[in-house]
Amino acid sequence: MPSADAPLVRGAAIPTAVAGVAAVAAATVLAGAKGLYGALFALLLVMAFFSFGQIAIDRLTRNNPQMMLAVAMCVYMTQILAVGIVLAFFKGTTLFDTKVFGFAVLGLTAVWTVGVVRAAMKAKIFYVVAQSADESVTAPERQP
């Protein structure tokens, strides 16, 4: 992963992990073992989907940075759709508390999104690509 994207993932993953641990602890106290499993599955789901999403954005825009916004919006919508499909798939499960799972996914998604935005606002990402020495442009010579 390029150095510009690593701080974005770190800036989102760390707060999401902290919020996830808090969600797992709260779910365990409020809903027991099934709440623990629901919150833990939500944490793993959000961390995996959004980490892979950032990697996908990096790979898809590496050769064409002008497409960053379009690719990011498509990847984000795909992630939200995929989370919705997972929510629908596990709608009637008894493996874990589905309400805890749903609320944890919503909360952790919000934390991840805020973390990425905050990290992007604080990152010092250059938007001008410097030329290498052999590509340097010389000033045109003056005609007498």
C-alpha positions in Angstrom: 0.0 0.0 0.0 1.4 3.4 -0.9 2.5 5.6 2.0 -0.5 8.0 1.3 -3.1 5.3 2.0 -1.6 3.7 5.0 -2.4 6.6 7.3 -6.0 6.6 6.0 -6.4 2.9 6.9 -4.7 3.4 10.3 -6.7 6.6 11.0 -9.9 4.6 10.5 -8.9 1.1 11.8 -7.7 2.2 15.2 -10.8 4.1 16.3 -13.0 1.4 14.8 -11.1 -1.3 16.7 -11.5 0.7 20.0 -15.2 1.3 19.3 -15.5 -2.4 18.4 -14.0 -3.5 21.7 -16.4 -1.2 23.5 -19.3 -2.5 21.5 -18.3 -6.1 22.2 -18.0 -5.4 25.9 -21.4 -3.6 26.0 -23.1 -6.3 24.0 -21.8 -9.0 26.3 -23.1 -7.2 29.3 -26.5 -6.4 27.7 -27.2 -9.5 25.6 -24.9 -12.2 26.9 -22.9 -14.6 24.7 -25.1 -14.1 21.6 -24.6 -10.3 21.9 -20.8 -10.9 22.2 -20.9 -13.0 19.0 -23.0 -10.4 17.2 -20.8 -7.5 18.0 -17.6 -9.5 17.3 -19.0 -10.5 13.9 -19.9 -6.9 13.2 -16.5 -5.7 14.1 -14.8 -8.3 11.8 -17.2 -7.5 9.0 -16.7 -3.8 9.1 -12.9 -4.0 9.5 -12.6 -6.5 6.6 -15.0 -4.7 4.2 -13.6 -1.3 4.6 -10.0 -2.2 4.7 -10.3 -4.1 1.5 -12.3 -1.2 0.1 -9.4 1.2 0.7 -7.0 -1.3 -0.9 -9.3 -1.5 -3.9 -9.5 2.2 -4.3 -5.7 2.3 -4.2 -5.3 -0.3 -6.8 -8.0 1.0 -9.1 -6.7 4.6 -9.1 -3.0 3.9 -9.1 -2.6 4.7 -12.8 -5.4 7.3 -13.1 -5.6 9.4 -10.0 -8.3 11.6 -11.6 -10.7 8.8 -11.2 -10.4 8.8 -7.4 -13.8 10.3 -6.5 -15.7 8.1 -9.0 -13.9 5.0 -7.9 -14.3 5.8 -4.2 -18.0 6.4 -4.5 -18.5 3.2 -6.4 -16.5 1.2 -3.9 -18.3 2.8 -1.0 -21.7 2.0 -2.5 -20.6 -1.5 -3.2 -19.5 -1.9 0.4 -22.8 -0.6 1.8 -24.7 -2.9 -0.6 -22.6 -5.9 0.5 -23.2 -5.1 4.2 -26.9 -4.9 3.4 -26.8 -8.3 1.7 -25.0 -9.8 4.7 -27.7 -8.2 7.0 -30.4 -9.7 4.9 -28.7 -13.1 4.8 -28.4 -13.3 8.6 -31.9 -11.8 9.2 -33.4 -14.8 10.9 -30.3 -16.4 12.4 -30.1 -17.7 15.9 -26.2 -17.8 16.0 -26.0 -14.3 17.4 -28.2 -11.4 18.5 -29.2 -9.8 15.2 -30.2 -6.5 16.8 -26.8 -6.1 18.4 -25.2 -7.1 15.1 -27.2 -4.5 13.2 -26.5 -1.7 15.6 -22.9 -2.6 15.9 -22.5 -2.6 12.1 -24.2 0.8 11.8 -22.1 2.3 14.6 -18.8 0.9 13.5 -19.4 1.9 9.9 -20.0 5.5 11.1 -16.8 5.4 13.2 -14.8 4.0 10.2 -16.2 6.7 7.9 -15.4 9.5 10.4 -11.9 8.1 10.9 -11.1 8.0 7.2 -12.4 11.6 6.7 -10.4 12.8 9.8 -7.3 11.0 8.6 -7.7 12.5 5.1 -8.1 16.0 6.4 -5.0 15.7 8.6 -2.8 13.9 6.0 -0.3 15.8 4.0 -0.8 14.2 0.7 0.9 15.9 -2.2 -1.4 16.5 -5.1 1.4 17.6 -7.5 3.6 14.9 -8.8 7.2 16.1 -9.0 9.2 15.5 -12.1 12.3 13.4 -12.0 15.7 14.8 -13.0 15.7 13.3 -16.5 12.2 14.6 -17.2 12.9 18.1 -16.0 11.7 20.9 -18.2 14.3 23.5 -19.2 13.4 27.1 -20.0 13.4 27.8 -23.7 16.4 29.6 -25.1 16.0 33.2 -25.9 16.4 34.3 -29.5 18.6 37.3 -30.0 
